[in-house]
Every structure is written in C-alpha cells, then in structure tokens.
Amino acid sequence: MRIQDIIEGRKEWRAHVARVKALPQDYQIVYKELQKYLFKVGPVELTEGTELLSGIVELFEEGAALGKGVLEVTGRDVAAFCDDLIKDSKTYADLYQEPVDKEVAKAMKKAMDKTK
C-alpha cells in the first residue's frame, strides 16, 4: 500500500466520522453500536473500505431529514438490521467455521477408515 493510499484512506475516514457526528444524537448512538457489531461479526470486506458504513450513514441522514427516529429506520432489533445488511457477505464467523468443518470432516473420515 502506497503512502498516498493511506493518506487518502484517512481523509475518507475523517469525512465519514464528521458525517456521523452531524447526525442527531439517537442516530449517533445506534450507529456506534451498529459499527461495533459489524466490526465483530461483520463482513470481511468491511475493513477494505467504508462503502457499507457510508451507506448506513446515508440512510440515517435521509431518515433524520425526514424527521424519523432512528429505530423507525432500523427497527427495534438493530442486530437483525445489521444481519440483514450483511446476509450475502462472507463474515469472519464463516472464516472461522470453514477450517473447523474441514477438520471435523477429516477426523470423521479417518475414524470411518479405521472401523472398516
């Protein structure tokens, strides 16, 4: 990664954070919790850019502009809202599950071969 890319990434992130800080307080609270949730269980590509997070901020900006409360936008189950956003994305949980599944299959095959 070039230094210019790092600098550009930081500028984009600072602009993103400024947009979040401009949201009403209830939106900021939900955004921060949503962000924590996504960083823990979210898609692998989340760390490669801010497209998903920027899309959420855009949705929140529109909701706030229409005078809606944040839970009118996300629904009361914010985690389910997040899960719906990433339902078609490969998550960190998927990355952890794949090797476990492979090891179990390998061990089961080995055990079955011994019983023959």
Buried (B, 14 or more C-beta within 10 A) or exposed (E): EEEEEEEEEEEEEEEBEEBBEEBEEEBBEBBEEBBEBBEEBBBEEBEEEBEBBBEBBEBBBEBBEEEEEBBEBBEEEBEEBBBEBBEEEEBBEEEEEEEEEEEEEEEEEEEEEEEE
